[in-house]
Amino acid sequence: MTGHVYPHGADRPRIDPTAFIAPGARIVGEVTIGPRASIWFN
């Protein structure tokens, strides 16, 4: 997994280990990313 993952207060992202996070993408707060998902930058 690459990219930037940030908590927001007590909320933390939950990311399945099979998910792809593109370099430059930012994941913030209470987010759930499931199996084989892909997240790309904007």
PDB file of N, CA, C, O and CB in Angstrom:
ATOM      1  N   MET A   1       0.844  -1.170   0.000  1.00  0.00           N
ATOM      2  CA  MET A   1       0.000   0.000   0.000  1.00  0.00           C
ATOM      3  C   MET A   1       0.891   1.235   0.000  1.00  0.00           C
ATOM      4  O   MET A   1       1.861   1.322   0.754  1.00  0.00           O
ATOM      5  CB  MET A   1      -0.961  -0.003   1.215  1.00  0.00           C
ATOM      6  N   THR A   2       0.547   2.178  -0.852  1.00  0.00           N
ATOM      7  CA  THR A   2       1.271   3.439  -0.880  1.00  0.00           C
ATOM      8  C   THR A   2       0.279   4.567  -0.656  1.00  0.00           C
ATOM      9  O   THR A   2      -0.896   4.318  -0.385  1.00  0.00           O
ATOM     10  CB  THR A   2       2.037   3.625  -2.222  1.00  0.00           C
ATOM     11  N   GLY A   3       0.734   5.782  -0.767  1.00  0.00           N
ATOM     12  CA  GLY A   3      -0.150   6.917  -0.544  1.00  0.00           C
ATOM     13  C   GLY A   3      -0.021   7.413   0.883  1.00  0.00           C
ATOM     14  O   GLY A   3       0.835   6.962   1.644  1.00  0.00           O
ATOM     15  N   HIS A   4      -0.882   8.342   1.225  1.00  0.00           N
ATOM     16  CA  HIS A   4      -0.850   8.961   2.547  1.00  0.00           C
ATOM     17  C   HIS A   4      -2.135   8.607   3.279  1.00  0.00           C
ATOM     18  O   HIS A   4      -3.233   8.839   2.773  1.00  0.00           O
ATOM     19  CB  HIS A   4      -0.674  10.508   2.446  1.00  0.00           C
ATOM     20  N   VAL A   5      -1.993   8.046   4.471  1.00  0.00           N
ATOM     21  CA  VAL A   5      -3.130   7.635   5.279  1.00  0.00           C
ATOM     22  C   VAL A   5      -3.056   8.401   6.594  1.00  0.00           C
ATOM     23  O   VAL A   5      -2.053   8.336   7.305  1.00  0.00           O
ATOM     24  CB  VAL A   5      -3.140   6.080   5.518  1.00  0.00           C
ATOM     25  N   TYR A   6      -4.140   9.138   6.914  1.00  0.00           N
ATOM     26  CA  TYR A   6      -4.141  10.007   8.085  1.00  0.00           C
ATOM     27  C   TYR A   6      -5.368   9.757   8.954  1.00  0.00           C
ATOM     28  O   TYR A   6      -6.473   9.601   8.435  1.00  0.00           O
ATOM     29  CB  TYR A   6      -4.089  11.473   7.658  1.00  0.00           C
ATOM     30  N   PRO A   7      -5.183   9.718  10.275  1.00  0.00           N
ATOM     31  CA  PRO A   7      -6.338   9.709  11.163  1.00  0.00           C
ATOM     32  C   PRO A   7      -6.928  11.121  11.225  1.00  0.00           C
ATOM     33  O   PRO A   7      -6.272  12.092  10.850  1.00  0.00           O
ATOM     34  CB  PRO A   7      -5.944   9.204  12.588  1.00  0.00           C
ATOM     35  N   HIS A   8      -8.162  11.224  11.698  1.00  0.00           N
ATOM     36  CA  HIS A   8      -8.773  12.522  11.966  1.00  0.00           C
ATOM     37  C   HIS A   8      -9.377  12.416  13.354  1.00  0.00           C
ATOM     38  O   HIS A   8     -10.442  11.825  13.530  1.00  0.00           O
ATOM     39  CB  HIS A   8      -9.860  12.916  10.874  1.00  0.00           C
ATOM     40  N   GLY A   9      -8.708  12.980  14.328  1.00  0.00           N
ATOM     41  CA  GLY A   9      -9.109  12.771  15.719  1.00  0.00           C
ATOM     42  C   GLY A   9      -8.957  11.301  16.058  1.00  0.00           C
ATOM     43  O   GLY A   9      -7.895  10.714  15.855  1.00  0.00           O
ATOM     44  N   ALA A  10     -10.029  10.707  16.579  1.00  0.00           N
ATOM     45  CA  ALA A  10      -9.996   9.284  16.931  1.00  0.00           C
ATOM     46  C   ALA A  10     -10.345   8.384  15.750  1.00  0.00           C
ATOM     47  O   ALA A  10     -10.225   7.162  15.844  1.00  0.00           O
ATOM     48  CB  ALA A  10     -10.954   9.011  18.077  1.00  0.00           C
ATOM     49  N   ASP A  11     -10.777   8.980  14.638  1.00  0.00           N
ATOM     50  CA  ASP A  11     -11.184   8.198  13.467  1.00  0.00           C
ATOM     51  C   ASP A  11      -9.975   7.832  12.614  1.00  0.00           C
ATOM     52  O   ASP A  11      -9.157   8.683  12.266  1.00  0.00           O
ATOM     53  CB  ASP A  11     -12.207   8.978  12.626  1.00  0.00           C
ATOM     54  N   ARG A  12      -9.884   6.553  12.288  1.00  0.00           N
ATOM     55  CA  ARG A  12      -8.757   6.067  11.492  1.00  0.00           C
ATOM     56  C   ARG A  12      -9.268   5.279  10.293  1.00  0.00           C
ATOM     57  O   ARG A  12     -10.267   4.567  10.397  1.00  0.00           O
ATOM     58  CB  ARG A  12      -7.814   5.193  12.351  1.00  0.00           C
ATOM     59  N   PRO A  13      -8.590   5.402   9.158  1.00  0.00           N
ATOM     60  CA  PRO A  13      -8.973   4.601   7.995  1.00  0.00           C
ATOM     61  C   PRO A  13      -8.752   3.109   8.251  1.00  0.00           C
ATOM     62  O   PRO A  13      -7.805   2.718   8.933  1.00  0.00           O
ATOM     63  CB  PRO A  13      -8.180   5.044   6.760  1.00  0.00           C
ATOM     64  N   ARG A  14      -9.636   2.291   7.697  1.00  0.00           N
ATOM     65  CA  ARG A  14      -9.482   0.828   7.705  1.00  0.00           C
ATOM     66  C   ARG A  14      -9.331   0.420   6.250  1.00  0.00           C
ATOM     67  O   ARG A  14     -10.233   0.618   5.436  1.00  0.00           O
ATOM     68  CB  ARG A  14     -10.719   0.086   8.403  1.00  0.00           C
ATOM     69  N   ILE A  15      -8.178  -0.150   5.937  1.00  0.00           N
ATOM     70  CA  ILE A  15      -7.858  -0.461   4.546  1.00  0.00           C
ATOM     71  C   ILE A  15      -7.493  -1.932   4.428  1.00  0.00           C
ATOM     72  O   ILE A  15      -6.582  -2.414   5.101  1.00  0.00           O
ATOM     73  CB  ILE A  15      -6.704   0.431   4.028  1.00  0.00           C
ATOM     74  N   ASP A  16      -8.210  -2.634   3.571  1.00  0.00           N
ATOM     75  CA  ASP A  16      -7.902  -4.044   3.330  1.00  0.00           C
ATOM     76  C   ASP A  16      -6.502  -4.144   2.719  1.00  0.00           C
ATOM     77  O   ASP A  16      -6.146  -3.322   1.875  1.00  0.00           O
ATOM     78  CB  ASP A  16      -8.972  -4.706   2.391  1.00  0.00           C
ATOM     79  N   PRO A  17      -5.711  -5.124   3.126  1.00  0.00           N
ATOM     80  CA  PRO A  17      -4.346  -5.242   2.599  1.00  0.00           C
ATOM     81  C   PRO A  17      -4.273  -5.511   1.096  1.00  0.00           C
ATOM     82  O   PRO A  17      -3.218  -5.318   0.493  1.00  0.00           O
ATOM     83  CB  PRO A  17      -3.631  -6.337   3.320  1.00  0.00           C
ATOM     84  N   THR A  18      -5.372  -5.952   0.480  1.00  0.00           N
ATOM     85  CA  THR A  18      -5.349  -6.183  -0.969  1.00  0.00           C
ATOM     86  C   THR A  18      -5.720  -4.931  -1.766  1.00  0.00           C
ATOM     87  O   THR A  18      -5.655  -4.943  -2.995  1.00  0.00           O
ATOM     88  CB  THR A  18      -6.300  -7.314  -1.328  1.00  0.00           C
ATOM     89  N   ALA A  19      -6.105  -3.862  -1.087  1.00  0.00           N
ATOM     90  CA  ALA A  19      -6.486  -2.623  -1.776  1.00  0.00           C
ATOM     91  C   ALA A  19      -5.241  -1.919  -2.320  1.00  0.00           C
ATOM     92  O   ALA A  19      -4.153  -2.027  -1.755  1.00  0.00           O
ATOM     93  CB  ALA A  19      -7.266  -1.680  -0.819  1.00  0.00           C
ATOM     94  N   PHE A  20      -5.426  -1.199  -3.423  1.00  0.00           N
ATOM     95  CA  PHE A  20      -4.351  -0.404  -4.015  1.00  0.00           C
ATOM     96  C   PHE A  20      -4.623   1.063  -3.714  1.00  0.00           C
ATOM     97  O   PHE A  20      -5.706   1.573  -4.002  1.00  0.00           O
ATOM     98  CB  PHE A  20      -4.239  -0.650  -5.558  1.00  0.00           C
ATOM     99  N   ILE A  21      -3.633   1.742  -3.130  1.00  0.00           N
ATOM    100  CA  ILE A  21      -3.708   3.181  -2.890  1.00  0.00           C
ATOM    101  C   ILE A  21      -2.606   3.816  -3.726  1.00  0.00           C
ATOM    102  O   ILE A  21      -1.423   3.565  -3.497  1.00  0.00           O
ATOM    103  CB  ILE A  21      -3.556   3.538  -1.349  1.00  0.00           C
ATOM    104  N   ALA A  22      -2.993   4.636  -4.691  1.00  0.00           N
ATOM    105  CA  ALA A  22      -2.016   5.239  -5.601  1.00  0.00           C
ATOM    106  C   ALA A  22      -1.118   6.227  -4.860  1.00  0.00           C
ATOM    107  O   ALA A  22      -1.557   6.887  -3.918  1.00  0.00           O
ATOM    108  CB  ALA A  22      -2.731   5.946  -6.766  1.00  0.00           C
ATOM    109  N   PRO A  23       0.143   6.326  -5.289  1.00  0.00           N
ATOM    110  CA  PRO A  23       1.013   7.364  -4.738  1.00  0.00           C
ATOM    111  C   PRO A  23       0.356   8.721  -4.982  1.00  0.00           C
ATOM    112  O   PRO A  23      -0.142   8.981  -6.077  1.00  0.00           O
ATOM    113  CB  PRO A  23       2.446   7.308  -5.377  1.00  0.00           C
ATOM    114  N   GLY A  24       0.354   9.570  -3.986  1.00  0.00           N
ATOM    115  CA  GLY A  24      -0.266  10.880  -4.114  1.00  0.00           C
ATOM    116  C   GLY A  24      -1.701  10.923  -3.628  1.00  0.00           C
ATOM    117  O   GLY A  24      -2.245  12.010  -3.427  1.00  0.00           O
ATOM    118  N   ALA A  25      -2.337   9.762  -3.432  1.00  0.00           N
ATOM    119  CA  ALA A  25      -3.697   9.732  -2.889  1.00  0.00           C
ATOM    120  C   ALA A  25      -3.632   9.990  -1.390  1.00  0.00           C
ATOM    121  O   ALA A  25      -2.642   9.659  -0.738  1.00  0.00           O
ATOM    122  CB  ALA A  25      -4.398   8.367  -3.187  1.00  0.00           C
ATOM    123  N   ARG A  26      -4.680  10.576  -0.855  1.00  0.00           N
ATOM    124  CA  ARG A  26      -4.757  10.826   0.581  1.00  0.00           C
ATOM    125  C   ARG A  26      -6.049  10.220   1.118  1.00  0.00           C
ATOM    126  O   ARG A  26      -7.132  10.459   0.585  1.00  0.00           O
ATOM    127  CB  ARG A  26      -4.688  12.352   0.893  1.00  0.00           C
ATOM    128  N   ILE A  27      -5.914   9.436   2.177  1.00  0.00           N
ATOM    129  CA  ILE A  27      -7.050   8.796   2.828  1.00  0.00           C
ATOM    130  C   ILE A  27      -7.117   9.379   4.236  1.00  0.00           C
ATOM    131  O   ILE A  27      -6.167   9.257   5.008  1.00  0.00           O
ATOM    132  CB  ILE A  27      -6.912   7.211   2.848  1.00  0.00           C
ATOM    133  N   VAL A  28      -8.247  10.016   4.569  1.00  0.00           N
ATOM    134  CA  VAL A  28      -8.341  10.748   5.834  1.00  0.00           C
ATOM    135  C   VAL A  28      -9.604  10.358   6.590  1.00  0.00           C
ATOM    136  O   VAL A  28     -10.694  10.317   6.020  1.00  0.00           O
ATOM    137  CB  VAL A  28      -8.322  12.265   5.583  1.00  0.00           C
ATOM    138  N   GLY A  29      -9.446  10.073   7.880  1.00  0.00           N
ATOM    139  CA  GLY A  29     -10.581   9.903   8.772  1.00  0.00           C
ATOM    140  C   GLY A  29     -11.222   8.532   8.743  1.00  0.00           C
ATOM    141  O   GLY A  29     -10.565   7.524   8.486  1.00  0.00           O
ATOM    142  N   GLU A  30     -12.536   8.513   9.015  1.00  0.00           N
ATOM    143  CA  GLU A  30     -13.292   7.270   9.145  1.00  0.00           C
ATOM    144  C   GLU A  30     -13.672   6.754   7.761  1.00  0.00           C
ATOM    145  O   GLU A  30     -14.754   7.038   7.248  1.00  0.00           O
ATOM    146  CB  GLU A  30     -14.557   7.480  10.015  1.00  0.00           C
ATOM    147  N   VAL A  31     -12.758   5.994   7.174  1.00  0.00           N
ATOM    148  CA  VAL A  31     -12.922   5.460   5.824  1.00  0.00           C
ATOM    149  C   VAL A  31     -12.693   3.956   5.885  1.00  0.00           C
ATOM    150  O   VAL A  31     -11.769   3.489   6.551  1.00  0.00           O
ATOM    151  CB  VAL A  31     -11.936   6.142   4.811  1.00  0.00           C
ATOM    152  N   THR A  32     -13.535   3.201   5.189  1.00  0.00           N
ATOM    153  CA  THR A  32     -13.331   1.763   5.055  1.00  0.00           C
ATOM    154  C   THR A  32     -13.126   1.456   3.580  1.00  0.00           C
ATOM    155  O   THR A  32     -13.979   1.771   2.750  1.00  0.00           O
ATOM    156  CB  THR A  32     -14.537   0.953   5.643  1.00  0.00           C
ATOM    157  N   ILE A  33     -11.997   0.841   3.255  1.00  0.00           N
ATOM    158  CA  ILE A  33     -11.684   0.471   1.876  1.00  0.00           C
ATOM    159  C   ILE A  33     -11.607  -1.049   1.832  1.00  0.00           C
ATOM    160  O   ILE A  33     -10.803  -1.666   2.530  1.00  0.00           O
ATOM    161  CB  ILE A  33     -10.336   1.136   1.377  1.00  0.00           C
ATOM    162  N   GLY A  34     -12.453  -1.637   1.005  1.00  0.00           N
ATOM    163  CA  GLY A  34     -12.614  -3.084   0.971  1.00  0.00           C
ATOM    164  C   GLY A  34     -11.594  -3.802   0.106  1.00  0.00           C
ATOM    165  O   GLY A  34     -10.699  -3.188  -0.474  1.00  0.00           O
ATOM    166  N   PRO A  35     -11.750  -5.124   0.031  1.00  0.00           N
ATOM    167  CA  PRO A  35     -10.832  -5.966  -0.730  1.00  0.00           C
ATOM    168  C   PRO A  35     -10.776  -5.573  -2.205  1.00  0.00           C
ATOM    169  O   PRO A  35     -11.800  -5.303  -2.833  1.00  0.00           O
ATOM    170  CB  PRO A  35     -11.239  -7.422  -0.603  1.00  0.00           C
ATOM    171  N   ARG A  36      -9.573  -5.548  -2.734  1.00  0.00           N
ATOM    172  CA  ARG A  36      -9.295  -5.314  -4.154  1.00  0.00           C
ATOM    173  C   ARG A  36      -9.789  -3.965  -4.674  1.00  0.00           C
ATOM    174  O   ARG A  36      -9.914  -3.775  -5.884  1.00  0.00           O
ATOM    175  CB  ARG A  36      -9.915  -6.402  -4.966  1.00  0.00           C
ATOM    176  N   ALA A  37     -10.070  -3.027  -3.763  1.00  0.00           N
ATOM    177  CA  ALA A  37     -10.459  -1.676  -4.181  1.00  0.00           C
ATOM    178  C   ALA A  37      -9.229  -0.942  -4.695  1.00  0.00           C
ATOM    179  O   ALA A  37      -8.099  -1.314  -4.378  1.00  0.00           O
ATOM    180  CB  ALA A  37     -11.120  -0.888  -3.005  1.00  0.00           C
ATOM    181  N   SER A  38      -9.450   0.096  -5.486  1.00  0.00           N
ATOM    182  CA  SER A  38      -8.324   0.930  -5.918  1.00  0.00           C
ATOM    183  C   SER A  38      -8.696   2.388  -5.708  1.00  0.00           C
ATOM    184  O   SER A  38      -9.791   2.822  -6.068  1.00  0.00           O
ATOM    185  CB  SER A  38      -7.952   0.659  -7.413  1.00  0.00           C
ATOM    186  N   ILE A  39      -7.778   3.133  -5.127  1.00  0.00           N
ATOM    187  CA  ILE A  39      -7.967   4.548  -4.827  1.00  0.00           C
ATOM    188  C   ILE A  39      -6.897   5.313  -5.586  1.00  0.00           C
ATOM    189  O   ILE A  39      -5.704   5.039  -5.458  1.00  0.00           O
ATOM    190  CB  ILE A  39      -7.893   4.835  -3.279  1.00  0.00           C
ATOM    191  N   TRP A  40      -7.350   6.282  -6.383  1.00  0.00           N
ATOM    192  CA  TRP A  40      -6.438   7.058  -7.225  1.00  0.00           C
ATOM    193  C   TRP A  40      -6.436   8.510  -6.792  1.00  0.00           C
ATOM    194  O   TRP A  40      -7.402   8.987  -6.197  1.00  0.00           O
ATOM    195  CB  TRP A  40      -6.830   6.944  -8.708  1.00  0.00           C
ATOM    196  N   PHE A  41      -5.373   9.201  -7.082  1.00  0.00           N
ATOM    197  CA  PHE A  41      -5.245  10.623  -6.757  1.00  0.00           C
ATOM    198  C   PHE A  41      -6.148  11.439  -7.666  1.00  0.00           C
ATOM    199  O   PHE A  41      -6.631  10.946  -8.686  1.00  0.00           O
ATOM    200  CB  PHE A  41      -3.776  11.093  -6.889  1.00  0.00           C
ATOM    201  N   ASN A  42      -6.368  12.680  -7.290  1.00  0.00           N
ATOM    202  CA  ASN A  42      -7.187  13.591  -8.086  1.00  0.00           C
ATOM    203  C   ASN A  42      -6.291  14.622  -8.743  1.00  0.00           C
ATOM    204  O   ASN A  42      -6.778  15.492  -9.465  1.00  0.00           O
ATOM    205  CB  ASN A  42      -8.267  14.280  -7.216  1.00  0.00           C
TER     206      ASN A  42
END
